[in-house]
Amino acid sequence: MNEPDVVLCECFARDGLQHEAEFVATPDKIALIDAFTGTGFKRIEATSYSHPERVPAFRDASDVLAGITHGEGVYYKATCPNLRAVQRALGDLDAGRGANELSLLVSATEGHTQRNLRTDRETQWRNVSEMAAAARGHVRLVGVVSVAFGCPFDGYVDPGRVVENVARFADLGADLVTIGDTIGTATPASVRQVFKRLLAEVPQTIPVAHFHDTRGTGIANCIAALDAGCTHFDSAFGGVGGHPAQIEYGGGYTGNVATEDLVNLLEELGVSTGLDLDGVEAASRLCEQILGRQLNSMVARAGFGLKTRERMHA
């Protein structure tokens, strides 16, 4: 089978569920992740090793990772906010049930770092360096740069700052770095500028496009990143997630780009995702069933486009 043109990371089980007010049962999370694996996703954001009292949505992180069927060649990512989280993750990995990809977070601005991480950027980079040193050689490392296109506290973010942060992650051994449009202020023009610079100036790491659809520009921004040469994208079924429900800044709809809609547009353009499209439809229905409501995917209501449907039934 030919390699796909792009790699999508399905973020429903972590970035999506962090936004939910009610705890999603562990067996349901396992069923979702197994459905994503069966659909052909090669990267799946599975859980977070956040403190179980601070982020109770993921108090079952170890149980979820122990319960899923680990697909061959699939990376299951867990978010780690601190060194203790990395140690928990490595303990689970040693026990044969862990994540094989860990993500480490910095904010591009001082204001967001102090508000969201309760520290300053210098201290956070020291923390991330310790975390990377502990995890390096055991798992694949993913850096995350949040508020990469704009900050609710510090405003405009210079693209040079983003490039600088990605280069620091590359020096720490990160194979991929997620570029997060946390408050949905990116535009196709700013996305092209940032991704062209990243691909030219930090070629040793892979940039991942992660857009929130706060102002309805998420899909357009994905295509701009694609045009700039980006091959890795984050999305979540039904457009769920974004930043956690208790966070008040940003305003409006904070959700991710809907996987169904992104898959449809890419496939309609002739850009292969490597996904089983019947599986995409089934996983979309399962996500709505488990959350008990209709989600924010246009394609979930209208179905795939004509070219994609023809290929499905050829």
VOGU-3710 file (C-alpha; in Angstrom, 3 decimals, decimal comma):
1> mnepdvvlce> 0,000/0,000/0,000  1,302/3,449/-0,908  2,271/5,819/1,879  -0,341/8,535/2,476  0,401/12,121/1,519  -0,366/13,390/5,027  -0,495/12,053/8,591  -3,431/12,992/10,797  -3,248/12,690/14,576  -6,675/11,963/16,036
11> cfardglqhe> -7,019/14,049/19,207  -10,571/13,235/20,353  -9,600/11,017/23,290  -7,403/13,665/24,956  -7,692/17,185/23,555  -11,339/16,489/22,813  -12,382/14,970/26,109  -10,573/17,559/28,245  -13,409/19,899/27,276  -16,174/17,608/28,548
21> aefvatpdki> -17,887/18,427/31,822  -18,772/14,785/32,531  -16,241/11,979/32,954  -16,195/9,576/29,998  -16,030/5,975/31,179  -12,770/4,098/30,699  -14,310/1,324/28,524  -15,743/4,013/26,232  -12,336/5,659/25,860  -10,796/2,302/25,046
31> alidaftgtg> -13,511/1,600/22,450  -12,904/5,003/20,843  -9,141/4,595/20,618  -9,499/1,071/19,231  -11,899/2,452/16,598  -9,336/5,113/15,650  -6,642/2,442/15,382  -8,885/0,307/13,176  -9,563/3,301/10,936  -5,871/3,615/10,155
41> fkrieatsys> -4,657/6,578/12,201  -0,911/6,285/12,733  -0,886/8,873/15,512  -3,550/8,951/18,231  -3,604/11,299/21,202  -4,712/8,839/23,848  -4,602/10,484/27,271  -2,807/12,819/29,666  -0,713/12,134/32,746  -2,047/15,259/34,417
51> hpervpafrd> -2,581/15,162/38,167  -5,793/13,133/38,641  -7,247/15,635/41,106  -6,515/18,673/38,930  -7,657/17,061/35,664  -10,001/14,219/36,680  -10,971/13,530/33,054  -7,729/11,547/32,727  -7,486/9,927/36,131  -7,689/6,613/34,278
61> asdvlagith> -4,670/7,248/32,020  -2,856/4,044/32,955  -5,999/1,918/32,675  -6,812/3,322/29,225  -3,316/2,618/27,905  -3,416/-0,879/29,404  -6,801/-1,613/27,846  -6,353/-0,501/24,256  -5,166/-2,719/21,436  -1,832/-1,258/20,378
71> gegvyykatc> -1,667/-1,281/16,595  1,560/-2,049/14,792  3,343/1,125/13,744  0,889/3,356/15,609  2,048/6,073/17,988  -0,153/6,608/21,048  0,565/10,007/22,537  0,186/11,110/26,142  0,524/14,672/27,386  2,951/15,224/30,257
81> pnlravqral> 2,776/18,515/32,175  5,750/17,869/34,484  8,592/15,501/35,353  6,387/13,407/37,642  4,032/12,822/34,704  6,953/11,666/32,546  8,030/9,269/35,281  4,503/7,841/35,473  4,454/7,453/31,701  7,803/5,656/31,644
91> gdldagrgan> 6,665/3,383/34,469  3,641/2,330/32,450  5,841/1,845/29,394  8,173/-0,411/31,358  5,123/-2,400/32,470  4,178/-2,926/28,821  1,114/-0,714/28,730  2,357/2,808/28,098  2,337/5,512/25,463  5,148/5,462/22,923
101> elsllvsate> 4,932/9,208/22,263  4,969/11,977/24,893  4,169/15,645/24,374  5,801/18,480/26,327  4,330/21,977/26,374  5,613/25,528/26,281  3,759/28,748/25,567  5,143/31,186/23,012  4,447/34,139/25,323  5,230/35,108/28,897
111> ghtqrnlrtd> 1,664/36,127/29,666  0,155/32,785/28,664  2,927/30,884/30,464  2,193/32,678/33,724  -1,592/32,331/33,400  -1,789/28,799/31,998  1,290/27,099/33,483  1,677/29,225/36,623  5,371/29,847/36,007  7,629/31,888/33,727
121> retqwrnvse> 9,053/30,860/30,371  12,616/30,431/31,621  11,466/28,068/34,365  9,170/26,188/32,012  12,001/25,593/29,561  14,138/24,244/32,411  11,276/21,912/33,360  10,827/20,771/29,757  14,567/20,149/29,424  14,485/17,861/32,475
131> maaaarghvr> 11,431/16,052/31,120  13,007/15,569/27,704  16,227/14,253/29,237  14,259/11,679/31,240  12,160/10,516/28,286  14,680/10,711/25,464  15,593/7,310/24,071  12,500/5,650/25,548  9,692/7,277/23,548  9,192/9,642/20,629
141> lvgvvsvafg> 9,117/13,236/21,856  6,655/15,843/20,618  7,100/19,493/21,517  4,046/21,740/21,700  4,158/25,502/21,211  0,844/27,016/22,277  -0,490/30,494/21,354  1,823/30,374/18,332  -0,251/32,851/16,315  -1,652/35,091/18,999
151> cpfdgyvdpg> -2,002/35,356/22,767  -5,016/36,536/24,795  -2,645/38,394/27,132  0,355/39,486/25,041  -1,302/39,854/21,648  0,543/39,307/18,359  3,279/36,641/18,312  6,241/37,203/16,021  6,926/34,201/13,726  10,582/34,407/14,734
161> rvvenvarfa> 9,570/33,569/18,302  7,813/30,428/17,062  10,844/29,373/15,013  13,069/29,936/18,037  10,860/27,744/20,237  10,731/24,951/17,669  14,529/25,045/17,337  14,866/24,686/21,120  12,600/21,639/21,045  14,657/20,185/18,188
171> dlgadlvtig> 17,799/20,611/20,296  16,082/18,641/23,069  15,433/15,728/20,708  11,819/16,358/19,701  10,993/14,572/16,457  7,816/16,603/15,947  6,665/19,999/17,212  2,996/20,938/17,311  2,229/24,525/16,333  -0,875/25,484/18,291
181> dtigtatpas> -3,312/28,209/17,299  -4,758/28,181/20,797  -7,252/31,050/20,469  -7,991/30,665/16,773  -6,424/33,874/15,471  -4,346/32,376/12,650  -5,101/33,205/9,015  -3,926/31,428/5,863  -1,361/34,184/5,287  0,149/33,928/8,776
191> vrqvfkrlla> 0,092/30,122/8,603  1,969/30,035/5,300  4,568/32,428/6,686  5,195/30,406/9,837  5,279/26,961/8,221  7,514/28,036/5,345  9,997/29,424/7,866  9,845/26,324/10,053  10,443/23,947/7,157  13,354/26,059/5,895
201> evpqtipvah> 14,989/26,996/9,200  14,354/23,914/11,396  14,359/21,054/8,873  15,456/18,479/11,449  12,004/18,324/13,057  8,484/17,900/11,695  5,996/20,731/12,309  2,436/19,661/13,112  -0,473/21,987/12,308  -2,943/22,300/15,190
211> fhdtrgtgia> -5,719/24,821/14,608  -8,759/25,752/16,642  -11,841/26,710/14,674  -12,792/29,625/16,925  -13,327/32,004/13,998  -14,176/29,454/11,322  -10,732/29,506/9,700  -9,432/26,111/10,851  -9,892/24,223/7,572  -8,560/27,134/5,509
221> nciaaldagc> -5,507/27,265/7,762  -4,913/23,525/7,282  -4,871/23,981/3,511  -2,496/26,948/3,859  -0,150/24,783/5,945  -0,433/22,016/3,348  0,445/24,470/0,576  3,502/25,539/2,589  4,715/21,924/2,752  3,231/20,702/6,044
231> thfdsafggv> 2,408/16,978/6,109  1,253/16,451/9,715  -2,046/17,696/11,150  -4,013/17,418/14,398  -7,800/17,152/14,371  -10,623/15,760/16,492  -13,818/14,008/15,493  -16,779/16,337/15,695  -14,523/19,350/16,244  -14,589/18,775/19,999
241> gghpaqieyg> -12,016/19,967/22,489  -9,662/22,876/22,261  -8,762/24,257/25,634  -10,381/22,906/28,817  -13,913/23,888/29,766  -12,846/25,792/32,876  -10,544/28,173/30,967  -12,309/31,474/30,409  -10,037/33,344/28,000  -10,364/33,145/24,233
251> ggytgnvate> -14,150/33,272/24,022  -16,492/31,767/21,471  -16,300/28,228/20,154  -12,906/26,797/21,066  -13,015/23,431/19,310  -10,504/21,707/17,085  -10,785/21,220/13,349  -13,269/18,377/12,774  -11,531/15,241/11,546  -14,409/14,268/9,258
261> dlvnlleelg> -14,336/17,653/7,515  -10,554/17,722/7,150  -10,426/14,157/5,794  -13,162/14,966/3,290  -11,477/18,111/1,983  -8,065/16,471/1,687  -9,442/13,428/-0,108  -11,541/15,609/-2,426  -8,338/17,464/-3,342  -6,606/14,187/-4,115
271> vstgldldgv> -4,448/14,281/-0,968  -4,451/10,786/0,499  -4,900/10,374/4,263  -4,381/6,603/4,361  -7,594/6,224/6,360  -10,430/3,767/5,858  -13,280/6,121/4,984  -16,019/3,734/6,119  -14,111/3,601/9,381  -14,079/7,403/9,573
281> eaasrlceqi> -17,868/7,444/9,260  -18,264/4,715/11,889  -15,878/6,413/14,319  -17,733/9,697/13,850  -21,009/8,014/14,833  -19,355/6,354/17,828  -18,032/9,693/19,087  -21,511/11,206/18,963  -23,018/8,128/20,587  -20,589/8,148/23,509
291> lgrqlnsmva> -20,970/11,884/24,147  -24,731/11,644/23,664  -25,133/14,618/21,341  -24,649/15,847/17,794  -21,153/17,223/17,290  -19,771/19,993/15,101  -18,832/18,206/11,897  -20,414/19,324/8,643  -19,531/16,043/6,918  -21,158/14,025/9,702
301> ragfglktre> -24,439/15,581/8,567  -23,914/15,830/4,791  -21,634/12,842/4,061  -18,425/12,758/2,066  -18,075/14,647/-1,200  -18,785/13,098/-4,591  -15,222/12,155/-5,542  -14,574/10,569/-2,167  -17,821/8,605/-2,213  -17,039/7,325/-5,709
311> rmha> -13,685/6,007/-4,490  -15,351/4,395/-1,455  -17,777/2,450/-3,640  -15,503/1,736/-6,609
//
